[in-house]
Amino acid sequence: MKRIIIVSAVFVFSFVSLAGQQPVFVKGSKVFNAGLGVGTTVFSSTYNRMVIPPLSASLEIGVTDHILEKGSVGVGPYLAFLSYKWQFSYYRAQYTNTIIGVRGNFHYPLVEKLDTYSGLLLGYDVVNVKETGDPYDDYEDSASHIAWAWFVGGRYYFRENMAAMAEIGYGVAYLNLGMAFSF
C-alpha cells in the first residue's frame, strides 16, 4: 500500500511543471469509464482462483471548475464486480463482490489531451458466498460492508470523445485499465 501511494505521488508531482495545459474535464463534462482490474485488493490466498476478473463502470459529471486556476471536480456513480473461488480438498467456496458507490475526483491538466485526476470512492460492498463439500453442504450466505478507495488516474484522449483510461490505487483492483467515453 505504501508503494502505491509513493508511486502515485511521484507520478502526479513529476508533471507539475507541465501544468500550463488547457483543461480536458470541466464543469458540465460527462464521461463514462469502463475498466478491467489487474491485481485485486479483495482477496489474497494461495487457494483462490479468479472466476470473473474485476470489472468496473463509472459515470462522472463535472460539477465545478476554475479550482486552483485550471482544476475541476467531478462526481458520479460507480459499479464494480468480481468473482473468485477458493478450493481445498473437497471443500469449495465461490464468492462474488458487487461494489456500488459514488466517486469524487479532482482533475488538473498536466499534459495536452491527458485528463489527470485523483479521487475517492465511498460505497457498499455486497459479498455473496456459496459453499459446498465437507463440512458444508450447499451453504449460501451474504455479507456487506462499507467500501472505500483512493486512486490516481488519467485518460488520454486519442479522439475527441474517446480515451484510454488507467487508474492506480486501492479499490476493487490495484490497477484498472479501460476506455472512457465523453458525451
Order of alpha helices (4+ residues) and beta strands (2+ residues): alpha-beta-beta-beta-beta-beta-beta-beta-beta
